[in-house]
Amino acid sequence: MAREEDQRRAGLDSQALLLAAGLAELAVTTVGSAVGAVRDALRRSDTAELAAEAEHDLLARGRLALDRYAAAPPAHLEILARRALARQAADGE
């Protein structure tokens, strides 16, 4: 019984080690790709235009994020009132 417990624990330990190694490799690869992209961007002759486009894109993304998350949904009673007015208008015609 203790041997099975030890084997299970060893299996979990090896899984945790493999996961940690995979995450570390992913981080190194991602950082390496980012450094390469920055290096390539700095070599370009249109760096100022590239920076202006990036700023424009970030502003647009910020606007979209604020529109998506900052806008309060309409009040429940307001929705019910609009539906009741629409029904009254449909019944009155």
C-alpha positions as CSV (number, residue, x, y, z in Angstrom):
1,M,0.0,0.0,0.0
2,A,2.8,2.4,0.9
3,R,4.6,1.5,-2.3
4,E,1.6,2.4,-4.4
5,E,1.3,5.7,-2.6
6,D,5.0,6.4,-3.3
7,Q,4.6,5.5,-6.9
8,R,1.5,7.8,-7.2
9,R,3.4,10.6,-5.5
10,A,6.4,10.1,-7.8
11,G,4.1,10.3,-10.8
12,L,2.6,13.5,-9.6
13,D,6.0,14.9,-8.9
14,S,7.2,14.1,-12.4
15,Q,4.1,15.6,-13.9
16,A,4.7,18.8,-11.9
17,L,8.3,18.9,-13.0
18,L,7.3,18.4,-16.6
19,L,4.7,21.2,-16.4
20,A,7.2,23.6,-14.8
21,A,9.8,22.8,-17.5
22,G,7.2,23.3,-20.2
23,L,6.2,26.6,-18.7
24,A,9.8,27.7,-18.4
25,E,10.5,26.8,-22.0
26,L,7.4,28.6,-23.2
27,A,8.5,31.7,-21.3
28,V,12.0,31.6,-22.8
29,T,10.6,31.2,-26.3
30,T,8.1,34.0,-25.8
31,V,10.7,36.4,-24.5
32,G,13.1,35.4,-27.3
33,S,10.4,36.1,-29.9
34,A,9.6,39.4,-28.3
35,V,13.2,40.5,-28.2
36,G,13.6,39.5,-31.8
37,A,10.5,41.5,-32.8
38,V,11.7,44.6,-31.0
39,R,15.2,44.2,-32.6
40,D,13.5,44.0,-36.0
41,A,11.3,47.0,-35.3
42,L,14.3,49.1,-34.3
43,R,16.0,48.3,-37.6
44,R,13.2,49.6,-39.7
45,S,13.4,53.0,-41.3
46,D,9.8,53.8,-40.6
47,T,10.1,53.4,-36.8
48,A,8.3,56.7,-36.1
49,E,5.3,55.7,-38.3
50,L,5.3,52.2,-36.7
51,A,5.1,53.8,-33.2
52,A,2.3,56.1,-34.3
53,E,0.3,53.2,-35.7
54,A,0.9,51.2,-32.5
55,E,-0.3,54.2,-30.4
56,H,-3.4,54.5,-32.7
57,D,-4.1,50.8,-32.3
58,L,-3.7,51.0,-28.5
59,L,-6.1,53.9,-28.3
60,A,-8.7,52.1,-30.4
61,R,-8.3,49.0,-28.2
62,G,-8.7,51.1,-25.1
63,R,-11.8,52.7,-26.4
64,L,-13.3,49.3,-27.3
65,A,-12.5,47.9,-23.8
66,L,-14.1,50.9,-22.1
67,D,-17.2,50.6,-24.3
68,R,-17.4,46.9,-23.5
69,Y,-16.9,47.0,-19.8
70,A,-17.7,50.5,-18.6
71,A,-21.2,50.9,-20.1
72,A,-23.9,50.0,-17.6
73,P,-26.6,47.6,-18.9
74,P,-30.1,49.2,-19.1
75,A,-32.2,48.9,-16.0
76,H,-34.5,45.9,-15.8
77,L,-37.6,48.1,-15.1
78,E,-36.7,50.3,-18.1
79,I,-36.7,47.3,-20.3
80,L,-40.1,46.2,-19.0
81,A,-41.5,49.6,-19.4
82,R,-40.4,49.8,-23.1
83,R,-42.0,46.4,-23.7
84,A,-45.2,47.5,-22.1
85,L,-45.3,50.6,-24.3
86,A,-44.6,48.6,-27.4
87,R,-47.5,46.2,-26.5
88,Q,-49.8,49.1,-25.9
89,A,-48.9,50.7,-29.2
90,A,-49.4,47.4,-31.0
91,D,-52.8,46.8,-29.3
92,G,-53.9,50.4,-30.1
93,E,-53.3,50.1,-33.8
